[in-house]
Amino acid sequence: KAAGILTFTALAVGLFSLFFWSVVAGQSFVFAMTMAITVLVIACPHALGLAIPTVSTIATTLAVKNGVFLKDLAKLEVIKKATYVIFDKTGTLTKGEFGVTSSSSSKVLQIAASLEVHSSHVIGLSIVKYAKERGIAVKPIVNFKNLAGKGVEGLIGKVKYTVGNLRLMEEKGLSADWEADGNTTVFVADGKNILGTISLSDQIKPESAQAIKNLHKLGVKAAMVTGDNRLVADGVGKQLGIDTVFAEVLPADKYKYVKDLQEKGEIVMMVGDGVNDAPALKQANVGVAIGAGTDVAVEAGDVVLTRSNPEDVVRLIVLSRKVYRKMVENLLWATGYNVLAIPAAAGLFIPFGFQLTPGIGAFLMSLSSVIVVINAMALKKIKLDV
């Protein structure tokens, strides 16, 4: 926009110079044309047109080197203003590699594994893996049904079994004699009674705590959204220093929590890696997808992290702020140059004994462009540390 305004300004001032010096001031046409040409030479090509593209080009390269792929460069201006970052828990803040810590019995484990072998959820896959390691054979299932964000169910023989979280058990009218231990608990029921439980734990990524700490240093709050029960979610949130924890969230409802924060005036970044995160990534002011996640999440995100490292979110915010600062510096320099150079080229300072020739104008134009490029290239040396 600024470069467009400059183009018309330069043409207008050039024509005015031609008219003024030839008609009003009574100078020769050659002199008037020289003034007009000097105006055009000093303004185009120009630093104002290079101010943003040079910074953007270097920013893209710098981002990739730091594990960030920017699908939409315009989002840099939004990222720098972010006030809240919402992280999906599993696979983003945690490793997403659940390990079974305990099981009520081999029968309970066999039933769960038989149903979960048809599931693609990371918890289900972990149960199946654990059962196979212990030589427990799975039984054939019919009428398998996936209950999004809750669990699975199906028939083994003539008995209908349900495997899922506490919410699912409550919906089935089954009361759980369950002592919360901070782990993720999966319940196994036969339709009449809860037969037992399987406990799993998911390790927190070592980088997660530092990422949250650094976000706070930048003045940005952090939230976590998960389908886990409140106890497990709060435990993880406390370990990491999360400001807000959204627990027991259905996959289809994640975007609602993003929207709620936006309605409170927050600029929200959403970070996730799963198919279920796609609506939330789209709803957020900036969607950040984990590159190691699903194709759907990557497609929905504005930014893709090529590594599964939460600290790259911090680097992204630092990058956006430093890049924006460079853009502003370049624009201020280019604008200040124009404010002085164009009037000087038009002959405004001739009464004071100073006149710009086309040759000097070309030199100053080139010099201003070089300064802008050098300032942009300084980005290569910056460190994206907090």
C-alpha positions in Angstrom: 0.0 0.0 0.0 2.8 2.4 0.9 4.7 1.6 -2.3 1.5 2.2 -4.3 1.0 5.6 -2.7 4.6 6.5 -3.4 4.2 5.7 -7.1 1.3 8.1 -7.6 3.0 10.7 -5.3 6.2 10.6 -7.3 4.3 10.9 -10.6 2.2 13.8 -9.2 5.2 15.7 -7.8 7.2 15.1 -11.1 4.4 16.5 -13.2 4.0 19.4 -10.8 7.7 20.1 -10.9 7.6 20.1 -14.7 4.7 22.6 -14.7 6.0 24.8 -11.9 9.6 25.3 -13.2 8.6 25.7 -16.9 5.4 27.7 -16.5 5.4 29.4 -13.1 9.1 29.9 -12.5 9.8 30.6 -16.2 12.8 28.2 -16.4 13.8 26.4 -19.6 11.9 23.2 -20.5 15.2 21.3 -20.2 15.7 22.5 -16.6 12.0 21.7 -15.7 12.3 18.2 -17.3 15.5 17.6 -15.3 13.7 18.4 -12.1 10.9 16.0 -13.0 13.3 13.2 -14.0 15.2 13.7 -10.7 11.9 13.2 -8.8 11.2 10.0 -10.6 14.8 8.7 -10.3 14.9 9.3 -6.6 11.6 7.6 -5.9 11.7 4.5 -8.1 12.9 1.8 -7.7 12.8 2.5 -4.1 13.5 1.4 -0.5 9.8 1.7 0.3 9.0 -1.1 -2.2 11.8 -3.2 -0.8 11.2 -2.6 2.9 8.8 -5.5 3.4 9.7 -8.1 0.8 13.4 -8.2 1.8 12.4 -8.8 5.5 9.8 -11.4 4.5 12.2 -13.3 2.4 14.8 -13.6 5.1 12.1 -14.3 7.7 10.9 -17.3 5.7 14.5 -18.7 5.6 15.1 -18.0 9.3 11.8 -19.6 10.2 12.6 -22.9 8.4 16.0 -23.0 10.0 14.2 -22.9 13.4 11.7 -25.6 12.6 8.9 -23.4 11.5 7.2 -23.3 8.1 5.0 -20.2 7.5 2.2 -21.0 5.1 0.8 -17.5 5.4 3.4 -14.7 6.0 0.7 -12.2 6.8 0.0 -14.2 10.0 3.3 -12.9 11.4 1.5 -9.6 12.3 -1.1 -11.6 14.2 1.4 -13.9 15.9 3.3 -11.0 17.4 0.0 -9.8 19.1 -0.9 -13.2 20.5 -2.1 -13.2 24.1 -3.0 -16.8 24.5 -1.6 -20.1 23.2 -3.8 -23.2 23.5 -2.0 -26.5 23.4 -3.6 -29.8 22.7 -2.3 -32.2 25.4 -1.6 -35.6 23.8 1.2 -35.6 21.3 1.8 -31.8 21.7 2.7 -31.2 25.4 3.1 -34.9 26.1 4.8 -37.6 24.0 1.5 -39.3 23.2 3.1 -42.6 24.0 0.9 -44.1 26.7 2.1 -47.0 28.7 -0.1 -49.3 30.7 0.8 -49.1 34.4 -1.8 -51.5 35.8 -4.8 -53.6 34.9 -7.5 -55.2 37.0 -7.1 -58.6 35.4 -6.0 -60.4 32.3 -9.6 -60.9 31.3 -10.2 -57.1 31.5 -7.1 -56.5 29.4 -8.2 -59.1 26.9 -11.6 -57.5 26.4 -10.2 -54.0 26.1 -7.5 -55.1 23.6 -10.1 -57.0 21.5 -12.2 -53.9 21.1 -9.3 -51.4 20.9 -7.6 -53.3 18.1 -10.2 -51.7 15.8 -9.5 -48.2 17.2 -6.9 -45.7 15.9 -6.7 -43.7 19.2 -3.3 -43.6 20.8 -4.7 -45.0 24.2 -6.3 -47.9 22.4 -3.2 -48.7 20.5 -1.2 -48.7 23.7 -3.6 -51.2 25.4 -3.3 -53.5 22.3 0.5 -53.3 22.4 0.6 -54.0 26.1 -1.7 -57.1 25.7 0.4 -58.5 22.8 3.6 -58.1 24.8 2.0 -60.3 27.4 0.8 -62.9 24.9 -2.9 -62.1 25.4 -4.8 -63.0 22.3 -7.6 -60.8 21.1 -11.1 -62.1 20.4 -13.2 -61.5 17.3 -15.5 -58.5 17.5 -18.8 -57.8 15.8 -20.9 -54.6 15.7 -17.9 -52.5 16.6 -18.7 -48.8 17.3 -16.4 -45.9 17.9 -17.8 -43.3 20.4 -15.8 -40.2 19.6 -14.0 -38.8 22.7 -15.5 -41.4 24.9 -14.5 -44.9 24.0 -15.6 -48.0 21.9 -18.1 -50.8 22.2 -18.8 -54.1 20.5 -19.9 -57.7 20.8 -17.7 -60.5 21.9 -19.8 -63.6 21.4 -23.3 -62.5 22.6 -22.1 -60.1 25.2 -21.9 -56.4 24.5 -18.8 -54.8 26.1 -17.9 -51.1 26.5 -14.4 -49.7 26.9 -14.0 -46.0 27.6 -13.7 -43.1 30.0 -15.7 -42.2 33.2 -18.1 -40.0 31.2 -19.1 -42.9 29.0 -19.7 -45.1 32.1 -21.9 -42.5 33.6 -23.9 -42.2 30.4 -24.4 -45.9 30.5 -25.7 -45.6 34.1 -22.7 -47.5 35.6 -21.2 -46.3 38.8 -17.4 -46.7 39.2 -15.7 -47.7 42.4 -12.7 -45.8 41.3 -9.9 -44.2 43.2 -8.3 -41.4 41.2 -4.5 -41.8 41.0 -3.6 -39.1 38.5 -3.2 -41.5 35.6 -5.5 -41.9 32.6 -8.1 -44.6 33.5 -10.0 -46.7 31.0 -13.0 -48.6 32.2 -14.3 -51.9 30.9 -18.0 -52.8 31.3 -20.3 -55.5 30.1 -23.5 -53.4 30.0 -24.5 -54.2 33.6 -21.4 -53.8 35.6 -17.9 -52.3 35.4 -15.6 -55.3 35.2 -12.4 -53.4 35.9 -10.0 -50.7 34.9 -6.8 -50.2 33.0 -4.5 -47.3 34.1 -2.1 -45.6 31.6 0.3 -42.8 31.9 1.6 -40.4 29.3 5.0 -38.8 29.7 5.3 -35.0 29.5 7.8 -33.8 26.9 10.9 -32.4 28.6 10.6 -29.2 26.5 7.0 -28.5 27.5 7.7 -26.9 30.9 10.4 -24.6 29.5 8.1 -23.6 26.6 5.3 -22.5 29.0 7.9 -20.7 31.2 9.2 -18.8 28.2 5.7 -17.9 27.0 5.1 -16.3 30.3 8.3 -14.3 29.9 6.9 -13.0 26.7 3.7 -12.0 28.4 1.6 -14.7 26.7 -0.7 -17.0 28.7 -1.0 -20.7 28.0 -4.0 -23.0 28.0 -4.3 -26.8 27.6 -7.3 -28.6 26.1 -7.8 -32.4 26.6 -10.4 -35.1 26.7 -8.8 -36.4 29.9 -10.6 -36.3 33.2 -10.2 -33.2 35.3 -7.8 -34.8 37.8 -5.3 -36.0 35.2 -5.6 -32.7 33.2 -5.1 -30.6 36.3 -2.1 -32.7 37.3 -0.4 -32.1 34.0 -1.4 -28.4 34.0 0.2 -27.9 37.5 3.4 -29.6 36.5 3.7 -27.3 33.5 2.5 -24.1 35.0 -0.5 -23.9 32.6 -2.7 -20.8 33.2 -6.0 -22.4 32.0 -6.9 -26.1 31.8 -9.9 -27.3 29.7 -10.6 -30.9 30.7 -13.1 -33.6 29.6 -13.5 -31.8 26.2 -15.1 -33.7 23.4 -13.0 -33.6 20.2 -15.8 -31.8 18.3 -16.0 -29.1 20.9 -12.4 -28.0 21.1 -13.0 -25.0 18.8 -15.6 -23.7 21.2 -13.0 -23.1 23.8 -10.9 -21.2 21.3 -14.0 -19.1 20.4 -14.8 -18.4 24.1 -11.3 -16.9 24.6 -11.6 -14.8 21.4 -14.9 -13.4 22.6 -13.1 -12.3 25.7 -10.8 -10.2 23.6 -7.9 -12.7 23.4 -5.7 -13.2 20.3 -5.5 -17.0 20.3 -2.9 -19.4 18.8 -4.0 -23.0 18.7 -1.4 -25.7 18.6 -2.4 -29.3 17.8 -1.5 -32.4 15.8 -4.7 -34.5 15.3 -7.7 -34.7 13.0 -9.8 -33.5 15.9 -7.7 -30.4 16.3 -8.5 -29.1 12.7 -11.7 -27.1 13.6 -9.9 -25.5 16.5 -6.9 -24.7 14.3 -9.2 -23.0 11.8 -11.1 -21.1 14.5 -8.0 -19.7 16.1 -6.5 -16.4 15.0 -3.4 -18.5 14.1 -3.5 -22.2 13.8 -0.2 -24.0 14.5 0.0 -27.6 13.3 2.6 -30.1 14.4 4.3 -31.4 11.3 4.5 -34.9 12.7 0.8 -34.9 13.1 -2.0 -35.8 10.7 -2.3 -34.3 7.2 -5.7 -32.8 8.1 -4.1 -30.8 11.0 -1.3 -29.7 8.8 -3.7 -28.5 6.1 -5.8 -26.6 8.6 -2.9 -24.8 10.2 -1.5 -21.4 9.1 1.9 -22.4 10.5 3.5 -25.9 10.6 6.1 -26.9 13.1 8.5 -29.3 11.4 9.5 -30.7 14.8 7.3 -31.9 17.6 8.9 -29.4 20.0 6.6 -26.9 22.0 9.5 -24.5 22.3 9.3 -23.8 18.6 6.0 -22.0 19.4 8.0 -19.6 21.5 10.6 -19.2 18.8 7.7 -18.4 16.4 6.4 -15.6 18.6 9.9 -14.2 19.1 10.6 -14.4 15.3 7.3 -12.5 14.5 8.1 -9.7 16.9 11.7 -9.2 15.7 10.6 -9.5 12.0 7.8 -6.9 12.6 10.3 -4.6 14.3 12.6 -4.8 11.2 9.6 -4.1 8.9 8.8 -1.0 10.9 12.4 0.2 10.9 12.6 -0.2 7.1 9.3 1.6 6.6 10.3 4.5 8.9 13.7 4.8 7.1 12.1 4.7 3.6 9.3 7.1 4.6 11.7 9.6 6.2 13.9 9.4 3.1 11.0 10.2 0.9 9.8 13.1 3.0 13.2 14.8 2.5 14.3 13.4 -0.9 11.3 14.0 -3.1 10.8 17.7 -2.2 14.6 18.1 -2.6 14.5 16.5 -6.0 11.5 18.7 -7.0 13.7 21.8 -6.3 12.2 22.9 -3.0 15.6 23.8 -1.6 17.0 25.6 -4.6 16.3 29.0 -3.0 18.7 27.9 -0.3 21.4 27.0 -2.7 20.9 23.2 -2.8 19.9 21.3 -5.9 19.7 17.6 -6.6 20.8 16.4 -10.1 19.5 13.1 -11.6 23.0 11.6 -11.0 23.0 12.4 -7.3 19.3 11.3 -7.1 20.2 7.9 -8.6 23.0 7.5 -6.0 20.8 8.4 -3.1 18.1 6.1 -4.4 20.5 3.2 -4.6 22.0 4.0 -1.2 18.6 4.0 0.5 17.8 0.6 -1.1 21.1 -0.8 0.1 20.5 0.4 3.6 17.1 -1.3 3.7 18.6 -4.6 2.4 21.4 -4.4 5.0 19.0 -3.8 7.8 16.9 -6.7 6.7 19.9 -9.0 6.4 20.7 -8.3 10.0 17.8 -10.6 10.8 20.1 -13.6 9.9 22.2 -13.0 13.0 19.4 -12.7 15.5 18.8 -15.4 18.1 15.3 -16.5 18.8 15.9 -16.9 22.5 13.7 -15.3 25.2 
